[in-house]
């Protein structure tokens, strides 16, 4: 299908459909065999089927079709799958697919197969990073529920019981506190990651202080660069989720001095810090992309040759998020768009387009709860960028 996207020719498309059908038939038969279901090749096959939609943009291969299957395989394989380097990498790739599914579909039931992420996150910094990503998606879901409850409480303001409203406010307070604690955990991971990388991965550097990657000018091998992008994307999702919740409070409470949590002045002091953190996070992600794609050598000079399609499939969703982020600067969104254009034209990943591009093609931007405030903000970008010299939305 990637060949069809680049060179056209119906024979390539027909062959991809035939291969997809054969793969499904063989996979169904193999999964029924208890002796083969835990084989690495089975999990790798399901991952390739998940990536089919990324490459083709056809309805086949949608992660929602395979999320339950991935979850089942990871649980079935158990902790033994982490004992080999190949098994560990397959586990991380599968978990990433489940996390993308959780974010896009706002469904966290497949977040942590067998509780392995939460358990091993206490022991291993790599798994701790994955645990933070899993926690972020759960916190995002909780914040969306808090926002929905706020709207419900306002609609029932005259009839709601005081104890019910107090319970909702306590839940909001607890969730928001957990979000800021998670941000501190991201900072702690940045500190712990550097010595871990030097001890475990010889010759692989990891200086992960937020916003300091481009300043340090360090080289990152492709795998490390991909990991940084993924961890930063989880931080970005958490920051955006907090700001989305703030947007609901601001819209619902209006000019009132008494807000759902805290007051207007407290939020006014916090919001610029969160927005700055978003831009620093995006800077780190964009800096790492050339290393992840194999465009830069150890000395920082450009490297000629084919781009790494596997890395592109791993990081293109985080870059899509950058192009859609209403708090990113104009330059950051433009850089993200250029990266996606290259992934689409040079590698053949048709899904590597921003949500803005999809809207222009007639495919609407996502309108699920939790994205509506960002959709509204994106609709104002063009107008604001033509009327103000500031590169940022706010």
HELIX and SHEET records of a PDB file:
HELIX    1   1 UNK A    2  UNK A    7  1                                   6    
HELIX    2   2 UNK A   10  UNK A   31  1                                  22    
HELIX    3   3 UNK A   40  UNK A   56  1                                  17    
HELIX    4   4 UNK A   63  UNK A   77  1                                  15    
HELIX    5   5 UNK A   78  UNK A   83  5                                   6    
HELIX    6   6 UNK A   85  UNK A  105  1                                  21    
HELIX    7   7 UNK A  113  UNK A  115  5                                   3    
HELIX    8   8 UNK A  116  UNK A  120  1                                   5    
HELIX    9   9 UNK A  125  UNK A  155  1                                  31    
HELIX   10  10 UNK A  162  UNK A  200  1                                  39    
HELIX   11  11 UNK A  213  UNK A  216  1                                   4    
HELIX   12  12 UNK A  222  UNK A  253  1                                  32    
HELIX   13  13 UNK A  264  UNK A  292  1                                  29    
HELIX   14  14 UNK A  309  UNK A  324  1                                  16    
HELIX   15  15 UNK A  330  UNK A  342  1                                  13    
HELIX   16  16 UNK A  343  UNK A  347  3                                   5    
HELIX   17  17 UNK A  355  UNK A  360  1                                   6    
HELIX   18  18 UNK A  372  UNK A  379  1                                   8    
HELIX   19  19 UNK A  381  UNK A  387  1                                   7    
END                                                                             
